[in-house]
Amino acid sequence: MTSGFLLFDHVSFSYTAASERILNGFSASIPAGWTGLVGANGAGKTTILKLACGRLEPDGGGVRRPGEAVYCAQRTDDLPEGFADLLASGDAFASRIKERLGIESDWIGRWPTLSHGERKRAQIGVAFFAQPAVLALDEPTNHIDADGRAMLLSVLRDYRGVGLLVSHDRELLDTLCGRCLFLDPPEAVLRPGSYSSGRREAAREEESARERKAAARERAERLQKEARRRREQARKVERGLSKKGLAKGDHDKKARIDGARLTGADGRSAKLAGRMRARFELAGREAEAITVRKRYEMGIWIEGGRCQRDALFHLPAGRIPLGGGRRLSHPDLTMRPGDRLALTGANGTGKSTLIRRILEAVDLPPDRLTFLPQEIDLRSSRGILDEVRRQPPEILGRIMNAVSRLGSRPAGLLNTAEPSPGELRKLLLALGIARKPYLIIMDEPTNHLDLPSIECLEEALADCPCGLLLVSHDEPLLSRLTRKKWNIVRTQEAGRDETVLSVS
């Protein structure tokens, strides 16, 4: 690895179908250590990671790298290239990576049955094994449980190259990052310090800009009123100096008018009015030149309802195969219409497998069940976009309003070929909300969402009248939104690897 700089030299970039640039003449010199990338879903965080690693080419300017660059995507669908080399390597560096990330030798043979958290650790292990000069991580804590997160943090702390980190994990950003790049297209501002300190500074600057803009507008309004008064005064003077309508014999008044014209009284008022108008116009331009970020209405009201049945689903006690000779043992499970349930457990204990079995047991009309999986593959992403586009105008408007209140701008979202994973999750949730669900099931609901969007999601689900089942490692989210816990723990029974679900 090298401690050189990653240089962005007047970089501009936009997607063909986008209405605005992601970057417009951005320049920055990014040193070794971790730099956080912060911004709303769709603001271009992933785009900058790809520019930094050469996955995308800028429209203008250039990117200079201190050496090899590796990009770790959000998605964990595919076996990472080079995983077999990592598993086969016996050198001390590879062994240390595998040990610290808990990577097991049989993972490559049972990749389809691994949890997304296990896949994420494998993906990051392969990236570290390459020892790149630039390492770009896109949401590395997605799907990872508390133990996996601690493993990951210990590895990331040891990285000595130029690290770029996109994450919704505020604690991770504050722990690792010496600077953060705040994105609000087409602007990108690099701030020293942690995410929290940079966010506070950005908030102070935003509030200062609002105060300066308000003061400038107030001054412009005062000058506008004075300009109107001066203009009216000039008109009165002009009318007073007119001889139109005077009697032919009124020589005294005509003389006074002639005298006023000779002394320039007829022009002074007009000049003063003109100057005041110029001052007002200048003040108006100064006010408009002060840019403030538009504030969007946040939060969302889920227009759901409560099912009149006794139960949303019932799953008799049983055992579910998990692959590799493992199984999940669970008691009789019933969910009532008003239940708010948390499903917890370490990676690989069978949470997502249990959710699939529950979905099979749910006996509700399809439009009354909203399900958000951990990951949405590209084919499904395009299907969701097509389905949203086919909605009648009234429903489409409701969906786009929900997306906006979850912190993304609807404009252009339906025109893109591939929205970001965070935007897609919002779109899928909004589509479900528009159908007034009786049951919402979300597997890792905060994956891929930015921090403001997570806060919006919490507000939305707090008032949800329908049944709610959340699979998550986010304890603050679960403590606020759920009242009952189903927890899965791993046990050893007669030499078998078994996980057992308990209800509390």
SEKE-50055 format. One record per residue (C-alpha): x negated, y negated, z negated. Coordinates in Angstrom, 2 decimals. Layout:
// SEKE-50055
site x = X y = Y z = Z
...
//
This chain:
// SEKE-50055
site x = 0.00 y = 0.00 z = 0.00
site x = -1.07 y = -3.60 z = 0.46
site x = -0.42 y = -6.80 z = -1.47
site x = -0.10 y = -8.95 z = 1.66
site x = 2.79 y = -11.27 z = 2.47
site x = 5.91 y = -10.68 z = 4.52
site x = 6.41 y = -13.79 z = 6.67
site x = 9.64 y = -15.05 z = 8.23
site x = 8.70 y = -17.79 z = 10.71
site x = 11.70 y = -19.93 z = 11.80
site x = 13.83 y = -16.80 z = 12.24
site x = 17.28 y = -17.09 z = 13.79
site x = 19.70 y = -14.23 z = 14.26
site x = 23.33 y = -13.64 z = 15.11
site x = 25.38 y = -10.70 z = 16.31
site x = 26.95 y = -10.94 z = 19.75
site x = 30.55 y = -10.96 z = 18.49
site x = 29.89 y = -13.16 z = 15.44
site x = 31.20 y = -16.70 z = 15.22
site x = 28.21 y = -17.99 z = 13.26
site x = 24.54 y = -17.23 z = 12.75
site x = 23.30 y = -15.06 z = 9.92
site x = 20.01 y = -17.00 z = 9.91
site x = 19.18 y = -20.31 z = 11.52
site x = 15.49 y = -21.24 z = 11.52
site x = 14.74 y = -19.39 z = 8.27
site x = 11.13 y = -19.49 z = 7.05
site x = 9.74 y = -17.82 z = 3.93
site x = 6.55 y = -16.23 z = 2.67
site x = 7.45 y = -13.27 z = 0.48
site x = 4.66 y = -11.90 z = -1.72
site x = 4.12 y = -8.49 z = -3.28
site x = 6.64 y = -7.53 z = -5.95
site x = 10.40 y = -7.25 z = -5.79
site x = 12.60 y = -9.88 z = -4.14
site x = 16.35 y = -9.59 z = -4.57
site x = 18.78 y = -10.39 z = -1.74
site x = 22.05 y = -11.82 z = -3.01
site x = 25.20 y = -12.79 z = -1.14
site x = 28.76 y = -11.80 z = -0.35
site x = 29.54 y = -8.69 z = 1.68
site x = 28.90 y = -9.56 z = 5.30
site x = 26.49 y = -12.40 z = 4.46
site x = 23.62 y = -10.59 z = 6.20
site x = 21.69 y = -8.85 z = 3.41
site x = 21.34 y = -5.58 z = 5.32
site x = 20.55 y = -7.53 z = 8.50
site x = 17.58 y = -9.20 z = 6.80
site x = 16.30 y = -5.85 z = 5.54
site x = 16.42 y = -4.52 z = 9.11
site x = 14.69 y = -7.63 z = 10.46
site x = 11.98 y = -7.23 z = 7.82
site x = 11.40 y = -3.59 z = 8.84
site x = 11.64 y = -4.10 z = 12.62
site x = 14.99 y = -2.32 z = 12.96
site x = 16.36 y = -5.55 z = 14.50
site x = 14.62 y = -8.26 z = 16.53
site x = 15.30 y = -11.95 z = 15.83
site x = 16.91 y = -14.23 z = 18.43
site x = 14.26 y = -16.83 z = 17.68
site x = 11.09 y = -17.05 z = 15.59
site x = 9.21 y = -14.03 z = 14.34
site x = 8.55 y = -11.66 z = 11.44
site x = 5.03 y = -10.69 z = 10.42
site x = 4.50 y = -7.65 z = 8.21
site x = 1.42 y = -6.73 z = 6.17
site x = 1.65 y = -3.10 z = 7.31
site x = 4.14 y = -0.25 z = 7.68
site x = 7.71 y = -1.06 z = 6.66
site x = 10.34 y = 1.46 z = 5.50
site x = 14.08 y = 0.83 z = 5.28
site x = 16.36 y = 2.86 z = 2.98
site x = 19.95 y = 2.59 z = 4.17
site x = 23.05 y = 2.48 z = 2.01
site x = 24.45 y = 5.64 z = 3.60
site x = 23.26 y = 9.05 z = 2.45
site x = 24.99 y = 11.23 z = 5.04
site x = 21.89 y = 12.60 z = 6.75
site x = 18.89 y = 14.51 z = 5.47
site x = 16.06 y = 11.93 z = 5.30
site x = 13.32 y = 12.41 z = 7.85
site x = 10.20 y = 13.60 z = 6.06
site x = 12.02 y = 15.26 z = 3.15
site x = 10.58 y = 18.66 z = 4.04
site x = 7.06 y = 17.16 z = 3.97
site x = 7.66 y = 15.72 z = 0.51
site x = 8.96 y = 19.04 z = -0.83
site x = 6.08 y = 21.00 z = 0.72
site x = 3.34 y = 18.64 z = -0.47
site x = 1.39 y = 19.71 z = -3.51
site x = -0.75 y = 16.60 z = -4.00
site x = -0.57 y = 14.71 z = -7.25
site x = 1.26 y = 11.70 z = -5.79
site x = 4.05 y = 13.80 z = -4.24
site x = 4.37 y = 15.91 z = -7.38
site x = 4.72 y = 12.79 z = -9.51
site x = 7.48 y = 11.42 z = -7.24
site x = 9.43 y = 14.69 z = -7.34
site x = 9.09 y = 14.97 z = -11.10
site x = 10.03 y = 11.36 z = -11.88
site x = 13.06 y = 11.39 z = -9.55
site x = 14.20 y = 14.87 z = -10.59
site x = 13.99 y = 16.20 z = -7.01
site x = 14.41 y = 19.99 z = -6.93
site x = 12.78 y = 22.35 z = -4.43
site x = 16.06 y = 23.86 z = -3.17
site x = 17.73 y = 20.55 z = -2.29
site x = 16.87 y = 20.77 z = 1.39
site x = 18.71 y = 24.10 z = 1.64
site x = 21.87 y = 22.86 z = -0.03
site x = 21.95 y = 19.27 z = 1.21
site x = 25.67 y = 19.40 z = 2.15
site x = 26.59 y = 20.29 z = -1.46
site x = 24.37 y = 17.69 z = -3.15
site x = 26.03 y = 14.72 z = -4.79
site x = 25.44 y = 11.34 z = -3.16
site x = 23.42 y = 10.37 z = -6.24
site x = 21.06 y = 13.31 z = -5.69
site x = 20.83 y = 12.44 z = -2.00
site x = 19.96 y = 8.84 z = -2.87
site x = 17.10 y = 9.97 z = -5.12
site x = 15.81 y = 12.22 z = -2.32
site x = 16.01 y = 9.34 z = 0.17
site x = 14.05 y = 7.00 z = -2.10
site x = 11.51 y = 9.72 z = -2.88
site x = 10.75 y = 10.13 z = 0.83
site x = 10.35 y = 6.35 z = 1.19
site x = 7.83 y = 6.18 z = -1.69
site x = 5.95 y = 9.18 z = -0.35
site x = 5.24 y = 7.13 z = 2.82
site x = 3.49 y = 4.46 z = 0.66
site x = 4.67 y = 1.57 z = 2.89
site x = 3.44 y = -2.01 z = 2.70
site x = 7.08 y = -3.21 z = 2.86
site x = 9.90 y = -1.26 z = 1.22
site x = 13.50 y = -2.39 z = 1.80
site x = 16.12 y = -0.75 z = -0.42
site x = 19.81 y = -1.19 z = 0.32
site x = 21.94 y = -0.53 z = -2.80
site x = 19.58 y = 2.06 z = -4.36
site x = 21.75 y = 2.62 z = -7.47
site x = 24.88 y = 3.54 z = -5.49
site x = 26.19 y = 6.89 z = -6.78
site x = 23.40 y = 7.24 z = -9.37
site x = 24.29 y = 8.12 z = -12.97
site x = 22.59 y = 6.69 z = -16.07
site x = 19.80 y = 9.30 z = -16.13
site x = 19.15 y = 8.90 z = -12.40
site x = 19.08 y = 5.13 z = -12.77
site x = 16.42 y = 5.36 z = -15.49
site x = 14.34 y = 7.65 z = -13.23
site x = 14.69 y = 5.24 z = -10.34
site x = 13.76 y = 2.19 z = -12.41
site x = 10.54 y = 3.82 z = -13.63
site x = 9.49 y = 4.50 z = -10.02
site x = 10.44 y = 1.06 z = -8.69
site x = 8.43 y = -0.66 z = -11.43
site x = 5.26 y = 1.02 z = -10.13
site x = 5.63 y = -0.19 z = -6.54
site x = 2.89 y = -2.66 z = -5.59
site x = 3.89 y = -3.65 z = -2.04
site x = 6.44 y = -6.17 z = -0.80
site x = 9.79 y = -4.92 z = -2.06
site x = 13.18 y = -6.16 z = -0.84
site x = 16.15 y = -5.15 z = -2.95
site x = 19.84 y = -5.44 z = -2.13
site x = 21.94 y = -4.43 z = -5.13
site x = 25.19 y = -5.14 z = -6.94
site x = 23.43 y = -4.07 z = -10.16
site x = 22.75 y = -7.37 z = -11.94
site x = 20.65 y = -5.72 z = -14.65
site x = 18.43 y = -4.06 z = -12.04
site x = 17.91 y = -7.38 z = -10.21
site x = 17.05 y = -9.17 z = -13.45
site x = 14.66 y = -6.42 z = -14.56
site x = 12.70 y = -6.04 z = -11.32
site x = 12.85 y = -9.25 z = -9.30
site x = 10.49 y = -12.20 z = -9.53
site x = 12.53 y = -14.14 z = -6.97
site x = 15.87 y = -13.89 z = -5.17
site x = 17.00 y = -14.88 z = -1.69
site x = 20.52 y = -16.32 z = -1.90
site x = 22.47 y = -15.99 z = 1.36
site x = 25.40 y = -18.13 z = 2.48
site x = 25.25 y = -18.07 z = 6.32
site x = 23.65 y = -19.77 z = 8.05
site x = 21.69 y = -20.87 z = 4.97
site x = 19.17 y = -18.76 z = 3.04
site x = 17.52 y = -20.18 z = -0.10
site x = 14.62 y = -18.42 z = -1.85
site x = 14.68 y = -19.16 z = -5.60
site x = 12.02 y = -18.16 z = -8.15
site x = 12.96 y = -16.03 z = -11.13
site x = 15.59 y = -13.39 z = -11.77
site x = 19.06 y = -13.16 z = -10.27
site x = 20.69 y = -14.69 z = -13.37
site x = 18.34 y = -17.69 z = -13.48
site x = 18.67 y = -18.24 z = -9.74
site x = 22.46 y = -18.00 z = -9.93
site x = 22.54 y = -20.58 z = -12.72
site x = 20.36 y = -22.92 z = -10.68
site x = 22.56 y = -22.43 z = -7.61
site x = 25.65 y = -23.18 z = -9.70
site x = 24.05 y = -26.38 z = -11.04
site x = 23.13 y = -27.49 z = -7.53
site x = 26.62 y = -26.71 z = -6.25
site x = 28.28 y = -28.66 z = -9.06
site x = 25.89 y = -31.58 z = -8.51
site x = 26.74 y = -31.60 z = -4.79
site x = 30.46 y = -31.62 z = -5.61
site x = 30.02 y = -34.55 z = -7.99
site x = 27.94 y = -36.51 z = -5.46
site x = 30.46 y = -35.80 z = -2.70
site x = 33.37 y = -36.85 z = -4.93
site x = 31.56 y = -40.09 z = -5.88
site x = 30.71 y = -40.81 z = -2.23
site x = 34.31 y = -40.26 z = -1.18
site x = 35.55 y = -42.52 z = -3.98
site x = 33.17 y = -45.27 z = -2.84
site x = 34.29 y = -44.81 z = 0.77
site x = 37.94 y = -45.15 z = -0.29
site x = 37.18 y = -48.38 z = -2.19
site x = 35.37 y = -49.80 z = 0.81
site x = 38.23 y = -48.74 z = 3.07
site x = 40.73 y = -50.63 z = 0.91
site x = 38.48 y = -53.70 z = 0.91
site x = 38.02 y = -53.45 z = 4.67
site x = 41.80 y = -53.39 z = 5.11
site x = 42.16 y = -56.45 z = 2.85
site x = 39.46 y = -58.33 z = 4.78
site x = 41.01 y = -57.35 z = 8.09
site x = 44.42 y = -58.61 z = 6.99
site x = 42.81 y = -61.81 z = 5.72
site x = 41.10 y = -62.33 z = 9.08
site x = 44.43 y = -61.84 z = 10.83
site x = 46.04 y = -64.49 z = 8.63
site x = 43.24 y = -66.91 z = 9.40
site x = 43.59 y = -66.15 z = 13.09
site x = 47.33 y = -66.75 z = 12.95
site x = 46.74 y = -69.99 z = 11.02
site x = 44.37 y = -71.27 z = 13.69
site x = 46.73 y = -70.58 z = 16.56
site x = 48.40 y = -73.61 z = 18.29
site x = 51.05 y = -71.39 z = 19.73
site x = 54.53 y = -72.64 z = 18.79
site x = 53.34 y = -76.07 z = 17.57
site x = 55.44 y = -79.10 z = 18.48
site x = 53.90 y = -81.27 z = 21.18
site x = 53.74 y = -84.27 z = 18.85
site x = 52.15 y = -82.51 z = 15.88
site x = 48.72 y = -84.04 z = 16.46
site x = 47.56 y = -83.85 z = 12.84
site x = 47.93 y = -80.05 z = 12.66
site x = 46.27 y = -79.60 z = 16.01
site x = 43.36 y = -81.71 z = 14.78
site x = 42.96 y = -79.61 z = 11.65
site x = 42.90 y = -76.42 z = 13.76
site x = 40.30 y = -77.93 z = 16.08
site x = 38.19 y = -78.91 z = 13.08
site x = 38.36 y = -75.41 z = 11.61
site x = 37.30 y = -73.91 z = 14.93
site x = 34.35 y = -76.30 z = 15.14
site x = 33.12 y = -75.28 z = 11.65
site x = 33.40 y = -71.57 z = 12.52
site x = 36.11 y = -70.77 z = 9.98
site x = 37.89 y = -68.78 z = 12.66
site x = 34.91 y = -66.41 z = 13.08
site x = 33.68 y = -66.00 z = 9.51
site x = 36.66 y = -63.98 z = 8.33
site x = 36.46 y = -61.69 z = 11.36
site x = 32.72 y = -61.14 z = 10.81
site x = 33.21 y = -60.35 z = 7.11
site x = 35.97 y = -57.88 z = 8.00
site x = 33.74 y = -56.25 z = 10.60
site x = 30.86 y = -55.89 z = 8.16
site x = 33.11 y = -54.35 z = 5.54
site x = 34.44 y = -51.87 z = 8.10
site x = 30.87 y = -50.90 z = 9.02
site x = 30.04 y = -50.32 z = 5.33
site x = 33.16 y = -48.14 z = 4.94
site x = 32.29 y = -46.05 z = 8.01
site x = 28.70 y = -45.56 z = 6.76
site x = 29.95 y = -44.46 z = 3.33
site x = 32.30 y = -41.99 z = 5.00
site x = 29.46 y = -40.47 z = 7.02
site x = 27.32 y = -40.20 z = 3.89
site x = 30.13 y = -38.37 z = 2.06
site x = 30.62 y = -35.92 z = 4.94
site x = 26.87 y = -35.27 z = 5.08
site x = 26.92 y = -33.83 z = 1.55
site x = 27.61 y = -30.11 z = 2.04
site x = 29.46 y = -28.16 z = -0.63
site x = 30.39 y = -24.52 z = -0.54
site x = 34.08 y = -23.90 z = 0.04
site x = 35.87 y = -22.32 z = -2.90
site x = 38.20 y = -19.50 z = -2.00
site x = 41.04 y = -18.28 z = -4.14
site x = 39.88 y = -15.11 z = -5.82
site x = 41.63 y = -12.21 z = -7.49
site x = 44.47 y = -10.22 z = -6.03
site x = 47.90 y = -9.07 z = -7.04
site x = 48.51 y = -5.43 z = -6.22
site x = 52.10 y = -5.14 z = -5.12
site x = 52.51 y = -1.56 z = -6.23
site x = 55.27 y = 0.30 z = -8.01
site x = 55.70 y = 3.11 z = -10.47
site x = 56.71 y = 6.54 z = -9.23
site x = 59.94 y = 7.85 z = -10.77
site x = 58.71 y = 11.44 z = -10.93
site x = 57.49 y = 13.02 z = -14.17
site x = 54.02 y = 13.63 z = -12.74
site x = 51.87 y = 12.39 z = -9.86
site x = 50.08 y = 15.74 z = -9.73
site x = 49.57 y = 18.93 z = -11.73
site x = 46.47 y = 21.11 z = -11.39
site x = 46.63 y = 24.45 z = -13.24
site x = 43.58 y = 25.50 z = -15.26
site x = 40.93 y = 27.21 z = -13.19
site x = 37.39 y = 27.35 z = -11.82
site x = 36.16 y = 25.57 z = -8.68
site x = 33.03 y = 26.76 z = -6.79
site x = 30.36 y = 24.06 z = -6.45
site x = 27.85 y = 25.94 z = -4.28
site x = 24.58 y = 27.59 z = -5.20
site x = 26.37 y = 29.93 z = -7.63
site x = 27.62 y = 27.00 z = -9.72
site x = 31.22 y = 26.34 z = -10.67
site x = 33.40 y = 23.80 z = -12.46
site x = 35.76 y = 25.04 z = -15.17
site x = 38.71 y = 22.78 z = -16.00
site x = 41.82 y = 22.97 z = -18.21
site x = 45.40 y = 22.31 z = -17.12
site x = 45.40 y = 18.77 z = -15.67
site x = 48.46 y = 16.54 z = -15.30
site x = 48.62 y = 12.85 z = -14.38
site x = 51.69 y = 10.78 z = -15.30
site x = 52.91 y = 7.81 z = -13.22
site x = 51.50 y = 5.18 z = -15.62
site x = 48.23 y = 6.94 z = -16.53
site x = 44.90 y = 5.15 z = -16.18
site x = 42.21 y = 7.84 z = -16.12
site x = 38.40 y = 7.81 z = -16.01
site x = 36.53 y = 10.80 z = -14.59
site x = 32.90 y = 10.82 z = -15.76
site x = 29.87 y = 13.10 z = -15.68
site x = 26.30 y = 13.30 z = -14.42
site x = 25.45 y = 13.58 z = -10.72
site x = 26.02 y = 17.07 z = -9.38
site x = 28.53 y = 18.19 z = -12.04
site x = 31.42 y = 18.32 z = -9.55
site x = 33.35 y = 15.06 z = -9.91
site x = 33.86 y = 14.53 z = -6.18
site x = 34.70 y = 18.23 z = -5.71
site x = 37.38 y = 17.95 z = -8.39
site x = 38.77 y = 14.83 z = -6.70
site x = 39.13 y = 16.77 z = -3.43
site x = 41.06 y = 19.49 z = -5.27
site x = 43.27 y = 16.86 z = -6.93
site x = 44.03 y = 15.27 z = -3.56
site x = 45.26 y = 18.65 z = -2.35
site x = 47.54 y = 18.87 z = -5.40
site x = 49.08 y = 15.40 z = -5.03
site x = 52.62 y = 15.64 z = -3.67
site x = 53.35 y = 12.07 z = -2.60
site x = 54.22 y = 10.50 z = 0.75
site x = 50.89 y = 9.66 z = 2.49
site x = 51.57 y = 5.91 z = 2.38
site x = 52.06 y = 6.04 z = -1.41
site x = 48.54 y = 7.39 z = -2.09
site x = 45.47 y = 5.17 z = -1.71
site x = 42.11 y = 6.98 z = -1.82
site x = 38.66 y = 5.38 z = -1.56
site x = 35.88 y = 7.98 z = -1.17
site x = 32.29 y = 7.40 z = -2.24
site x = 31.16 y = 7.04 z = 1.36
site x = 32.91 y = 6.39 z = 4.67
site x = 31.09 y = 7.74 z = 7.73
site x = 30.87 y = 5.79 z = 10.98
site x = 33.59 y = 7.76 z = 12.74
site x = 36.02 y = 7.21 z = 9.88
site x = 35.01 y = 3.53 z = 9.73
site x = 36.07 y = 3.00 z = 13.32
site x = 39.31 y = 4.88 z = 12.67
site x = 40.14 y = 2.58 z = 9.74
site x = 39.46 y = -0.49 z = 11.86
site x = 41.72 y = 0.82 z = 14.63
site x = 44.48 y = 1.59 z = 12.13
site x = 44.33 y = -1.91 z = 10.65
site x = 44.40 y = -3.48 z = 14.11
site x = 47.59 y = -1.56 z = 14.92
site x = 49.51 y = -2.97 z = 11.95
site x = 52.43 y = -5.34 z = 12.63
site x = 51.66 y = -9.04 z = 12.07
site x = 53.32 y = -9.24 z = 8.65
site x = 51.39 y = -6.26 z = 7.26
site x = 48.16 y = -7.37 z = 8.95
site x = 48.51 y = -10.79 z = 7.32
site x = 48.96 y = -9.15 z = 3.92
site x = 45.84 y = -7.03 z = 4.49
site x = 43.70 y = -9.97 z = 5.55
site x = 44.90 y = -12.01 z = 2.57
site x = 43.87 y = -9.18 z = 0.24
site x = 40.44 y = -8.94 z = 1.91
site x = 39.96 y = -12.69 z = 1.47
site x = 40.84 y = -12.52 z = -2.21
site x = 38.34 y = -9.71 z = -2.67
site x = 35.64 y = -12.14 z = -1.59
site x = 35.19 y = -11.54 z = 2.17
site x = 36.13 y = -13.81 z = 5.03
site x = 38.70 y = -12.13 z = 7.28
site x = 37.75 y = -14.21 z = 10.35
site x = 35.87 y = -11.99 z = 12.78
site x = 36.13 y = -8.87 z = 10.60
site x = 38.46 y = -7.09 z = 13.00
site x = 36.30 y = -8.02 z = 15.98
site x = 33.14 y = -6.35 z = 14.70
site x = 32.21 y = -2.85 z = 15.85
site x = 30.80 y = -1.87 z = 12.46
site x = 31.62 y = -3.85 z = 9.30
site x = 29.30 y = -3.52 z = 6.31
site x = 30.15 y = -0.66 z = 3.91
site x = 31.31 y = -3.20 z = 1.32
site x = 33.62 y = -4.95 z = 3.78
site x = 34.98 y = -1.61 z = 4.93
site x = 35.83 y = -0.57 z = 1.36
site x = 37.71 y = -3.83 z = 0.87
site x = 39.55 y = -3.28 z = 4.14
site x = 40.56 y = 0.26 z = 3.16
site x = 41.73 y = -0.87 z = -0.29
site x = 43.66 y = -3.77 z = 1.23
site x = 45.33 y = -1.38 z = 3.69
site x = 46.39 y = 0.81 z = 0.77
site x = 47.64 y = -2.16 z = -1.25
site x = 49.84 y = -3.26 z = 1.65
site x = 51.62 y = 0.11 z = 1.42
site x = 52.60 y = -0.39 z = -2.26
site x = 50.94 y = 2.75 z = -3.67
site x = 52.14 y = 4.96 z = -6.51
site x = 48.60 y = 6.29 z = -7.08
site x = 45.13 y = 4.83 z = -6.46
site x = 42.12 y = 7.17 z = -6.63
site x = 38.68 y = 5.57 z = -6.26
site x = 35.40 y = 7.51 z = -6.21
site x = 32.65 y = 5.07 z = -7.31
site x = 34.72 y = 1.94 z = -6.55
site x = 31.86 y = -0.55 z = -7.05
site x = 29.56 y = 1.08 z = -4.48
site x = 28.50 y = -1.40 z = -1.78
site x = 30.43 y = -4.31 z = -3.34
site x = 28.75 y = -7.60 z = -4.21
site x = 28.97 y = -8.96 z = -7.77
site x = 31.83 y = -11.47 z = -7.20
site x = 33.81 y = -8.75 z = -5.42
site x = 33.42 y = -6.38 z = -8.38
site x = 34.84 y = -9.06 z = -10.66
site x = 37.76 y = -9.55 z = -8.25
site x = 38.35 y = -5.80 z = -8.14
site x = 38.48 y = -5.62 z = -11.94
site x = 41.03 y = -8.43 z = -12.05
site x = 43.13 y = -6.71 z = -9.39
site x = 43.17 y = -3.28 z = -10.98
site x = 43.77 y = -4.65 z = -14.49
site x = 47.34 y = -5.56 z = -13.49
site x = 48.00 y = -2.59 z = -11.23
site x = 51.40 y = -1.03 z = -12.10
site x = 50.70 y = 2.30 z = -10.40
site x = 48.68 y = 5.31 z = -11.55
site x = 44.90 y = 4.80 z = -11.50
site x = 42.12 y = 7.42 z = -11.40
site x = 38.55 y = 6.09 z = -11.30
site x = 35.32 y = 8.03 z = -10.86
site x = 32.48 y = 5.76 z = -11.95
site x = 29.20 y = 5.38 z = -13.84
site x = 30.12 y = 1.75 z = -14.59
site x = 31.08 y = 1.89 z = -18.27
site x = 32.20 y = -1.78 z = -18.57
site x = 34.57 y = -1.23 z = -15.62
site x = 36.00 y = 1.96 z = -17.13
site x = 36.39 y = 0.51 z = -20.63
site x = 38.43 y = -2.35 z = -19.24
site x = 40.61 y = -0.44 z = -16.78
site x = 41.20 y = 3.05 z = -18.20
site x = 42.76 y = 4.51 z = -21.35
site x = 41.98 y = 8.23 z = -21.07
site x = 38.76 y = 10.05 z = -20.11
site x = 38.11 y = 13.33 z = -18.32
site x = 34.42 y = 14.11 z = -18.87
site x = 32.40 y = 16.85 z = -17.17
site x = 29.35 y = 18.29 z = -18.92
site x = 26.88 y = 20.94 z = -17.75
site x = 26.54 y = 24.17 z = -19.76
site x = 24.77 y = 27.51 z = -19.42
site x = 27.06 y = 30.54 z = -19.72
site x = 25.70 y = 34.07 z = -19.44
site x = 22.92 y = 32.85 z = -17.14
site x = 25.34 y = 30.93 z = -14.92
site x = 25.11 y = 27.19 z = -14.27
site x = 28.61 y = 25.96 z = -15.10
site x = 30.15 y = 22.56 z = -15.65
site x = 33.10 y = 22.15 z = -17.98
site x = 35.66 y = 19.36 z = -17.96
site x = 36.98 y = 18.11 z = -21.29
site x = 39.94 y = 15.78 z = -21.82
site x = 39.85 y = 12.96 z = -24.37
//
